Amino acid sequence: MLKTDGLIIGGSAVGLATAVSAKNRFPDKKIMVLRKEEKVMVPCGIPYIFGSLEGSDQNIMPTDAKFKSMDIDFKVAEVESIDSDNQKVTLKGGEELTYEKLVIATGSLPKRLSWLKGRDLDSVFTIPKRKDYLDDMHKQLADKRKVTIIGGGFIGVEVADELTKTNHEVTIVEKLPHILEAAFDEEFTGKAEEIMHEQGIKLKTGIGVTELTGNGKVDKVILEDGSEIETDAVILSMGYTPNSELASQWGIPVNSNGFIKVDEYMRTPVKNILAVGDCAEKHDFVTRKVTNMMLASTACAEGRIAGMNLFKLNAIKTFSGTISIYSTSINGSAFGTAGLTEAAAKAEGFEVVSGYFEGVDRHPGKLPGSHKQAVKLIVARESGVVIGGEAFGGPSVGELTNLLGFIIQSRTHVSTIQTAQIGTQPMLTASPAAYPLINAANQAAVKMRK
């Protein structure tokens, strides 16, 4: 029987983050990672295997080299059972491992959509994180001309953007009035839709799907109003569910949506067992409500917290809730969001003001590579604290979005942004006199005084 101090089930990004954090914090402890896959995909890079990358082999996470360099054990195996009383797991094949601390990092799975008639037809795909499935999907899509994507969230939009690069005719069907509506207000969803229209992507928004039809192979998508979309393939991109069956089967509590219950140290109610990533329960940073958000960046933050607290608790290193920081790129334009949208904040009962400013990300704006840059801040009126932010522009929006997340996490007052000292450079940033983030803060502050 093998023995280890810290055992992590799941070897994707969060498993890596947890293992590295634990080894850094507790170098004398033996850490082992179990994973089902021989090769681990970069989760956020999956859409790009259908266009920008030549295939999944260019989207492999270099976990093994990192594990070896840090003396972290890893094993390709599937866990069959967890015996929490005896602190033991049994692998398929019968091998047993004992642990001092166990971390469950089993991730998420595409929603099964049991209600959708025709979901089992040929050429109907989901987007899991399995290399073998994605390789087969990639191969099959090569000779499909018309592709319909059901779901206009981040994954659906990114896959659509990539498929246009390989000359597919793409249609997105989204139940909500706008694509990306769960993450952005209308100022930004409108920009995204305009870009996609310019690419030739057809958008069917504000309407759902009732059925997929075909004689063995899908050939039509039937919408709620009875209209039909002729198609050669369908990609179901309507979200993911926590992969928590192993945990619930062996007595580890899950909430009503299937997420493993955890506290701020990422500990489950079962002694010596933690959970991190998509399978673990999350609370919104601002509203404190349980949320179904799943993000690799959030997962890795949880992994770092779990690793730091694995064998000894640290009172200041806790996970205080997900800020829901997203960013994406559509045909060269970037979109980012953090915290609550204005619509979501109002729906929650917050009294808010917003500030919006649109400028250019270089100065002067005629410099090569310049791109419009827009920033929106959502500010709680009474406290002046920023609770949400959105951005649009060029590549710099990726790090600008991270800055918005940090502003929210540090509960920054809008006046702090107004008086922020910044460094600017013509080829790298917006003008100091027309810096979108600061000017959006100015606009919000003006509204607060009314």
Secondary structure, 3 states (H helix, E strand, C coil): CEECCEEEECCCHHHHHHHHHHHHHCCCCCEEEEECCCCCECHHHHHHHHCCCCCHHHCECCHHHHHHHCCCEEEECCEEEEECCCCEEEECCCCEEECCEEEECCCEEECCCCCCECCCCECEECCCCCHHHHHHHHHHHCCCCEEEEECCCHHHHHHHHHHHCCCCEEEEEECCCCCCCCCCCHHHHHHHHHHHHHHCCEEEECCCEEEEECCCECCEEEECCCCEEECCEEEECCCEEECCHHHHHCCCCECCCCCECCCCCCECCCCCEEECHHHECEEECCCCCEECCCCHHHHHHHHHHHHHCCCCCCCCCCCCCECCCEEEEECCEEEEEEECCHHHHHHHCCCEEEEEEEEECCCCCCCCCCCEEEEEEEEECCCCEEEEEEEEECCCHHHHHHHHHHHHHCCCEHHHHHCCCCCCCCCCCCCCCCCHHHHHHHHHHHHHCC
